[in-house]
Amino acid sequence: MLVDMTSGQTLFAKNEDRRFIPASITKVMSAYVAFEMIKSGELDLRQQFTMSPAVATDWYRTGSTMFLEEGEAVEVDLLIKGITSVSANDASAVLAEGAAGSVDQWVNRMNETAASLGMRNSHFGTPNGWPDGGKTFTTARDLELLAKAMISRHPDLYARYFGKEGLRHNGFAQANHDPISGRVDGADGIKTGYTNQAGNGFLGSAAREGARLILVLAAVDDEPTRGNAARQMIEWGFAGYDRQSVFTAGQTIARAQVQNGEASLVGLKTAADVSIAVPIGDTAPRVVSVLYDGPLEAPIRSGERVARLTISGGNMPPANIELYAAEDVAEAGHFTRISNAFESWF
């Protein structure tokens, strides 16, 4: 699956809603939960957690590791680097127990977060994707939602932790197995996954000239094939389409009706500059539509997501862009409601 994150266009998809085992791609959700906790103040990068005896029993040198020792105090910053750079199972468990009180509570939070993101076909049974008898599963579409949320909500943390070359800790230097970062222009992550049962998977992203692509691969036979497929799909996603600018960030592009508000209309804007991916040579006219469940109900907060813009036509994959309220609309007072009622009669 290949998606243009900027416009919401699906450039390529096959079995995007079919469930599969993500293996270590699971760690992206652990990283996202950590980012959310950092943003809310529940977690600090300078906090230190130790590998408890219980965690050591299950995860000391189990699978991919950053070679933590039982009782070793490690900052959250380093644990996240271990998770994102060298896929450390031990770091995932130490972070989970330290931040949430137990691994089980952390996994519960992962599942609550998945539900809040609309990941309807995903469930997590561990913080790191270790085989768990099928409890952990996801889909390409759900991973695309996760990647989009992480990059858009936490751009600084994403840039800090993903797409790095590797990690050295406790005398062990390890490389990142990401097949595109450092090899594809604009690539900056995200995470590979592999088990015998899952095969080779990859959730990746790359950005060029204001456009960002998100890629999902699953159940690939071997690592070289996964790498070649990832690089070829990213290059095709950029080279096969012209990016046409349609709106600038903050521009009011339409108005929506408001019910029971001090104003009867509210402006709609995009959160960022919007460009669409148009197949090279496709000159067909475009159809632009604004969709919302209307009229919108006051009160409405400026910046609240309230509508969706769609652009389609020709061979272009349909674009779906979220629209936000351009201003506050307060709930109507008693006299305004009476005035609105009279206006509706004539």
Kinemage of the C-alpha trace (Angstrom):
@kinemage 1
@onewidth
@group {chain A} dominant
@subgroup {mainchain}
@vectorlist {calphas} color= white
{ca met a 1} P 0.000 0.000 0.000
{ca leu a 2} L 1.245 3.478 -0.889
{ca val a 3} L -0.519 6.643 0.317
{ca asp a 4} L 0.156 10.322 -0.288
{ca met a 5} L -0.222 11.612 3.257
{ca thr a 6} L -0.535 15.231 2.144
{ca ser a 7} L -3.660 14.675 0.056
{ca gly a 8} L -4.951 11.402 1.492
{ca gln a 9} L -4.698 9.751 -1.928
{ca thr a 10} L -4.144 6.008 -2.088
{ca leu a 11} L -1.696 5.599 -4.960
{ca phe a 12} L -1.558 1.814 -4.707
{ca ala a 13} L -3.354 -0.733 -2.556
{ca lys a 14} L -3.727 -4.488 -2.441
{ca asn a 15} L -5.472 -6.257 0.446
{ca glu a 16} L -5.146 -3.078 2.496
{ca asp a 17} L -7.855 -4.214 4.943
{ca arg a 18} L -6.607 -7.772 5.313
{ca arg a 19} L -5.267 -8.582 8.770
{ca phe a 20} L -1.668 -9.666 9.187
{ca ile a 21} L 0.917 -10.075 11.938
{ca pro a 22} L 3.041 -6.907 12.183
{ca ala a 23} L 5.924 -8.399 14.205
{ca ser a 24} L 8.249 -5.572 15.290
{ca ile a 25} L 6.229 -2.916 13.448
{ca thr a 26} L 4.187 -3.164 16.660
{ca lys a 27} L 6.893 -1.004 18.243
{ca val a 28} L 5.652 1.980 16.240
{ca met a 29} L 2.542 1.952 18.406
{ca ser a 30} L 4.706 1.780 21.530
{ca ala a 31} L 6.653 4.782 20.285
{ca tyr a 32} L 3.435 6.644 19.503
{ca val a 33} L 2.009 5.985 22.968
{ca ala a 34} L 5.266 7.289 24.452
{ca phe a 35} L 5.081 10.404 22.271
{ca glu a 36} L 1.508 11.044 23.414
{ca met a 37} L 2.561 10.682 27.062
{ca ile a 38} L 5.482 13.056 26.527
{ca lys a 39} L 3.158 15.598 24.941
{ca ser a 40} L 0.689 15.364 27.839
{ca gly a 41} L 3.445 15.634 30.461
{ca glu a 42} L 2.963 12.095 31.761
{ca leu a 43} L 6.434 11.085 30.612
{ca asp a 44} L 9.758 12.919 30.512
{ca leu a 45} L 12.717 12.014 28.312
{ca arg a 46} L 15.053 12.374 31.294
{ca gln a 47} L 13.133 9.912 33.462
{ca gln a 48} L 14.990 6.703 34.228
{ca phe a 49} L 13.527 3.215 34.308
{ca thr a 50} L 15.272 -0.032 35.219
{ca met a 51} L 14.895 -3.545 33.941
{ca ser a 52} L 13.030 -5.269 36.755
{ca pro a 53} L 13.516 -8.944 37.579
{ca ala a 54} L 10.112 -9.701 36.046
{ca val a 55} L 10.982 -7.980 32.777
{ca ala a 56} L 14.428 -9.565 32.760
{ca thr a 57} L 12.865 -13.017 33.116
{ca asp a 58} L 10.845 -12.507 29.950
{ca trp a 59} L 13.009 -10.182 27.860
{ca tyr a 60} L 16.688 -10.403 28.814
{ca arg a 61} L 18.445 -11.105 25.499
{ca thr a 62} L 15.145 -12.270 23.964
{ca gly a 63} L 15.099 -11.602 20.236
{ca ser a 64} L 16.330 -8.211 19.087
{ca thr a 65} L 17.860 -6.378 22.025
{ca met a 66} L 19.856 -3.318 23.035
{ca phe a 67} L 21.614 -5.466 25.640
{ca leu a 68} L 20.128 -3.960 28.763
{ca glu a 69} L 21.167 -5.467 32.086
{ca glu a 70} L 18.846 -6.287 34.964
{ca gly a 71} L 18.746 -3.327 37.361
{ca glu a 72} L 20.347 -0.949 34.845
{ca ala a 73} L 18.883 2.585 34.990
{ca val a 74} L 18.184 3.928 31.504
{ca glu a 75} L 16.656 7.241 30.433
{ca val a 76} L 13.418 7.230 28.452
{ca asp a 77} L 15.271 9.002 25.636
{ca leu a 78} L 17.652 6.073 25.217
{ca leu a 79} L 14.906 3.472 25.543
{ca ile a 80} L 12.964 5.080 22.688
{ca lys a 81} L 16.142 5.200 20.591
{ca gly a 82} L 16.612 1.491 21.246
{ca ile a 83} L 13.039 0.771 20.193
{ca thr a 84} L 13.121 2.829 16.992
{ca ser a 85} L 16.708 2.227 15.863
{ca val a 86} L 17.524 -1.387 16.734
{ca ser a 87} L 14.051 -2.764 17.475
{ca ala a 88} L 14.911 -3.548 21.087
{ca asn a 89} L 12.416 -5.930 22.687
{ca asp a 90} L 13.954 -5.348 26.107
{ca ala a 91} L 13.666 -1.559 25.813
{ca ser a 92} L 10.009 -1.876 24.789
{ca ala a 93} L 9.197 -3.881 27.910
{ca val a 94} L 11.227 -1.674 30.254
{ca leu a 95} L 9.511 1.445 28.900
{ca ala a 96} L 6.098 -0.206 29.123
{ca glu a 97} L 6.495 -1.262 32.748
{ca gly a 98} L 8.133 1.970 33.831
{ca ala a 99} L 5.672 4.331 32.148
{ca ala a 100} L 2.417 2.452 32.755
{ca gly a 101} L 3.131 0.441 35.903
{ca ser a 102} L 3.042 -2.903 34.134
{ca val a 103} L 3.421 -4.322 30.656
{ca asp a 104} L -0.245 -5.321 30.630
{ca gln a 105} L -1.379 -1.789 31.438
{ca trp a 106} L 0.830 -0.432 28.663
{ca val a 107} L -0.654 -2.885 26.169
{ca asn a 108} L -4.135 -1.797 27.262
{ca arg a 109} L -3.121 1.762 26.506
{ca met a 110} L -1.830 0.720 23.084
{ca asn a 111} L -5.227 -0.772 22.264
{ca glu a 112} L -7.103 2.254 23.593
{ca thr a 113} L -4.907 4.472 21.433
{ca ala a 114} L -5.489 2.307 18.379
{ca ala a 115} L -9.235 2.621 18.880
{ca ser a 116} L -8.989 6.397 19.216
{ca leu a 117} L -7.132 6.570 15.888
{ca gly a 118} L -9.788 4.535 14.114
{ca met a 119} L -7.574 1.452 13.766
{ca arg a 120} L -10.606 -0.848 13.725
{ca asn a 121} L -8.780 -3.958 12.537
{ca ser a 122} L -5.843 -3.884 14.934
{ca his a 123} L -5.109 -5.415 18.317
{ca phe a 124} L -1.904 -5.597 20.319
{ca gly a 125} L -0.882 -8.294 22.762
{ca thr a 126} L 2.699 -7.215 23.506
{ca pro a 127} L 4.648 -3.927 23.457
{ca asn a 128} L 7.123 -5.235 20.899
{ca gly a 129} L 5.426 -7.663 18.494
{ca trp a 130} L 6.959 -10.859 19.830
{ca pro a 131} L 4.881 -13.900 18.695
{ca asp a 132} L 1.831 -14.204 20.940
{ca gly a 133} L -0.381 -16.805 19.316
{ca gly a 134} L -2.182 -14.384 17.018
{ca lys a 135} L -3.273 -11.837 19.618
{ca thr a 136} L -1.411 -9.089 17.767
{ca phe a 137} L -2.648 -8.186 14.298
{ca thr a 138} L -3.192 -5.141 12.105
{ca thr a 139} L -3.836 -4.049 8.510
{ca ala a 140} L -2.020 -1.855 6.030
{ca arg a 141} L -4.780 0.749 6.273
{ca asp a 142} L -4.516 0.864 10.055
{ca leu a 143} L -0.736 1.238 9.976
{ca glu a 144} L -1.133 4.115 7.533
{ca leu a 145} L -3.432 5.812 10.050
{ca leu a 146} L -0.857 5.271 12.805
{ca ala a 147} L 2.016 6.648 10.722
{ca lys a 148} L -0.020 9.690 9.690
{ca ala a 149} L -0.978 10.441 13.304
{ca met a 150} L 2.579 10.086 14.545
{ca ile a 151} L 4.137 12.276 11.857
{ca ser a 152} L 1.465 14.967 12.002
{ca arg a 153} L 0.999 15.127 15.790
{ca his a 154} L 4.647 14.662 16.804
{ca pro a 155} L 6.884 15.914 13.967
{ca asp a 156} L 9.785 16.840 16.245
{ca leu a 157} L 9.802 13.548 18.134
{ca tyr a 158} L 9.401 11.631 14.875
{ca ala a 159} L 12.445 13.393 13.427
{ca arg a 160} L 14.419 12.815 16.633
{ca tyr a 161} L 13.921 9.059 16.791
{ca phe a 162} L 13.171 7.576 13.384
{ca gly a 163} L 15.381 7.064 10.361
{ca lys a 164} L 18.615 6.873 12.359
{ca glu a 165} L 21.569 4.654 11.415
{ca gly a 166} L 21.689 2.535 14.551
{ca leu a 167} L 22.723 2.471 18.197
{ca arg a 168} L 25.654 1.555 20.420
{ca his a 169} L 24.932 0.532 24.011
{ca asn a 170} L 26.808 -1.503 26.604
{ca gly a 171} L 29.608 -2.128 24.118
{ca phe a 172} L 27.358 -3.445 21.334
{ca ala a 173} L 26.995 -1.488 18.081
{ca gln a 174} L 24.006 -2.361 15.891
{ca ala a 175} L 22.688 -1.065 12.586
{ca asn a 176} L 19.148 -0.101 11.705
{ca his a 177} L 17.561 -2.470 9.153
{ca asp a 178} L 15.381 0.267 7.639
{ca pro a 179} L 15.751 -0.333 3.866
{ca ile a 180} L 15.096 3.242 2.659
{ca ser a 181} L 16.582 5.775 5.099
{ca gly a 182} L 19.931 6.960 3.778
{ca arg a 183} L 19.242 5.216 0.442
{ca val a 184} L 16.149 6.985 -0.864
{ca asp a 185} L 15.982 10.770 -1.119
{ca gly a 186} L 13.784 12.166 1.647
{ca ala a 187} L 13.280 8.839 3.432
{ca asp a 188} L 13.171 9.025 7.225
{ca gly a 189} L 11.891 5.693 8.565
{ca ile a 190} L 9.850 4.069 9.896
{ca lys a 191} L 10.091 0.429 11.062
{ca thr a 192} L 10.755 -3.076 9.808
{ca gly a 193} L 9.283 -6.278 11.199
{ca tyr a 194} L 10.123 -9.954 10.860
{ca thr a 195} L 9.216 -13.287 12.370
{ca asn a 196} L 9.034 -16.697 10.704
{ca gln a 197} L 5.253 -16.559 10.909
{ca ala a 198} L 4.847 -12.922 9.799
{ca gly a 199} L 7.483 -12.823 7.083
{ca asn a 200} L 9.131 -9.494 6.292
{ca gly a 201} L 7.145 -6.308 6.755
{ca phe a 202} L 7.866 -2.604 6.568
{ca leu a 203} L 6.157 0.656 7.446
{ca gly a 204} L 8.038 3.462 5.741
{ca ser a 205} L 7.839 7.124 4.829
{ca ala a 206} L 9.623 9.691 2.697
{ca ala a 207} L 9.062 13.385 2.002
{ca arg a 208} L 10.052 15.526 -0.986
{ca glu a 209} L 9.109 19.087 -1.895
{ca gly a 210} L 6.131 19.244 0.427
{ca ala a 211} L 4.718 15.810 -0.409
{ca arg a 212} L 4.989 12.835 1.964
{ca leu a 213} L 4.383 9.190 1.117
{ca ile a 214} L 3.554 6.383 3.544
{ca leu a 215} L 4.330 2.805 2.505
{ca val a 216} L 3.208 -0.503 4.011
{ca leu a 217} L 4.589 -3.897 2.990
{ca ala a 218} L 3.606 -7.199 4.609
{ca ala a 219} L 4.490 -10.881 4.361
{ca val a 220} L 7.374 -10.361 1.925
{ca asp a 221} L 9.414 -13.527 1.393
{ca asp a 222} L 12.856 -12.215 2.257
{ca glu a 223} L 14.726 -9.101 3.340
{ca pro a 224} L 16.346 -8.221 -0.047
{ca thr a 225} L 12.967 -8.419 -1.797
{ca arg a 226} L 11.431 -6.234 0.894
{ca gly a 227} L 14.147 -3.629 0.479
{ca asn a 228} L 13.935 -3.533 -3.309
{ca ala a 229} L 10.133 -3.327 -3.241
{ca ala a 230} L 10.174 -0.496 -0.690
{ca arg a 231} L 12.670 1.583 -2.640
{ca gln a 232} L 10.961 1.008 -5.987
{ca met a 233} L 7.500 1.872 -4.684
{ca ile a 234} L 8.660 5.081 -3.026
{ca glu a 235} L 10.471 6.192 -6.177
{ca trp a 236} L 7.432 5.366 -8.315
{ca gly a 237} L 5.170 7.298 -5.950
{ca phe a 238} L 7.191 10.447 -6.500
{ca ala a 239} L 8.186 10.031 -10.147
{ca gly a 240} L 4.833 8.853 -11.501
{ca tyr a 241} L 2.842 11.886 -10.366
{ca asp a 242} L 2.893 15.640 -10.723
{ca arg a 243} L 2.219 17.488 -7.479
{ca gln a 244} L -0.208 20.338 -8.086
{ca ser a 245} L -0.734 22.913 -5.359
{ca val a 246} L -4.416 23.571 -4.668
{ca phe a 247} L -4.664 25.363 -1.305
{ca thr a 248} L -2.372 27.097 1.156
{ca ala a 249} L -2.420 26.572 4.907
{ca gly a 250} L -5.064 28.625 6.663
{ca gln a 251} L -6.833 29.627 3.463
{ca thr a 252} L -10.623 29.702 3.834
{ca ile a 253} L -11.826 27.541 0.974
{ca ala a 254} L -15.529 27.141 1.749
{ca arg a 255} L -18.194 27.826 4.356
{ca ala a 256} L -20.474 25.434 6.174
{ca gln a 257} L -23.897 26.071 7.640
{ca val a 258} L -24.155 26.263 11.432
{ca gln a 259} L -27.193 25.505 13.544
{ca asn a 260} L -27.945 27.291 16.836
{ca gly a 261} L -24.890 29.506 16.524
{ca glu a 262} L -24.203 33.225 16.859
{ca ala a 263} L -23.194 32.976 13.190
{ca ser a 264} L -25.021 30.978 10.541
{ca leu a 265} L -21.843 30.073 8.642
{ca val a 266} L -18.319 29.037 9.580
{ca gly a 267} L -15.236 29.196 7.386
{ca leu a 268} L -13.413 25.983 6.505
{ca lys a 269} L -9.640 25.800 6.145
{ca thr a 270} L -6.868 23.252 5.760
{ca ala a 271} L -4.246 22.691 8.433
{ca ala a 272} L -1.342 22.785 5.980
{ca asp a 273} L -0.535 23.514 2.355
{ca val a 274} L -2.360 21.020 0.143
{ca ser a 275} L -1.122 19.540 -3.099
{ca ile a 276} L -2.611 16.652 -5.041
{ca ala a 277} L -0.846 13.834 -6.879
{ca val a 278} L -1.927 13.853 -10.526
{ca pro a 279} L -0.783 11.067 -12.866
{ca ile a 280} L 1.646 12.490 -15.388
{ca gly a 281} L -0.238 13.398 -18.553
{ca asp a 282} L -3.677 13.386 -16.927
{ca thr a 283} L -5.395 16.666 -17.845
{ca ala a 284} L -9.007 15.711 -17.032
{ca pro a 285} L -11.119 18.279 -15.141
{ca arg a 286} L -11.362 17.877 -11.376
{ca val a 287} L -14.484 17.709 -9.252
{ca val a 288} L -14.198 19.398 -5.852
{ca ser a 289} L -16.694 18.678 -3.064
{ca val a 290} L -16.995 19.679 0.585
{ca leu a 291} L -18.613 17.023 2.785
{ca tyr a 292} L -19.924 17.395 6.310
{ca asp a 293} L -22.835 16.256 8.441
{ca gly a 294} L -24.782 19.454 8.410
{ca pro a 295} L -25.715 21.830 9.483
{ca leu a 296} L -22.900 21.854 12.037
{ca glu a 297} L -23.980 22.260 15.638
{ca ala a 298} L -22.654 25.214 17.660
{ca pro a 299} L -20.552 25.783 19.647
{ca ile a 300} L -17.623 25.266 17.284
{ca arg a 301} L -13.992 25.888 18.199
{ca ser a 302} L -11.485 27.387 15.792
{ca gly a 303} L -9.263 24.552 14.569
{ca glu a 304} L -11.888 21.890 15.227
{ca arg a 305} L -12.096 19.248 12.495
{ca val a 306} L -15.560 19.604 11.005
{ca ala a 307} L -15.553 18.638 7.314
{ca arg a 308} L -13.745 16.895 4.492
{ca leu a 309} L -12.691 18.076 1.053
{ca thr a 310} L -12.650 15.587 -1.821
{ca ile a 311} L -11.028 16.114 -5.208
{ca ser a 312} L -11.458 13.578 -8.010
{ca gly a 313} L -11.494 13.237 -11.778
{ca gly a 314} L -9.734 11.419 -14.600
{ca asn a 315} L -7.280 8.727 -13.542
{ca met a 316} L -6.275 10.598 -10.414
{ca pro a 317} L -6.747 8.709 -7.148
{ca pro a 318} L -9.386 10.606 -5.122
{ca ala a 319} L -7.969 13.097 -2.640
{ca asn a 320} L -9.443 13.348 0.862
{ca ile a 321} L -8.385 16.364 2.899
{ca glu a 322} L -9.567 17.230 6.397
{ca leu a 323} L -11.051 20.688 6.904
{ca tyr a 324} L -11.079 22.691 10.124
{ca ala a 325} L -13.140 25.571 11.463
{ca ala a 326} L -11.497 28.885 10.615
{ca glu a 327} L -13.052 30.695 13.581
{ca asp a 328} L -15.038 30.154 16.760
{ca val a 329} L -18.808 30.061 16.580
{ca ala a 330} L -20.475 30.486 19.943
{ca glu a 331} L -23.785 28.922 20.803
{ca ala a 332} L -26.630 31.290 20.056
{ca gly a 333} L -28.275 33.183 22.865
{ca his a 334} L -32.034 33.311 23.414
{ca phe a 335} L -32.708 36.328 21.170
{ca thr a 336} L -30.456 35.078 18.392
{ca arg a 337} L -32.350 31.783 18.381
{ca ile a 338} L -35.641 33.668 18.042
{ca ser a 339} L -34.222 35.765 15.197
{ca asn a 340} L -32.913 32.648 13.438
{ca ala a 341} L -36.323 31.023 13.802
{ca phe a 342} L -38.062 34.014 12.191
{ca glu a 343} L -35.532 34.013 9.338
{ca ser a 344} L -36.191 30.332 8.671
{ca trp a 345} L -39.904 31.095 8.157
{ca phe a 346} L -39.376 33.594 5.347
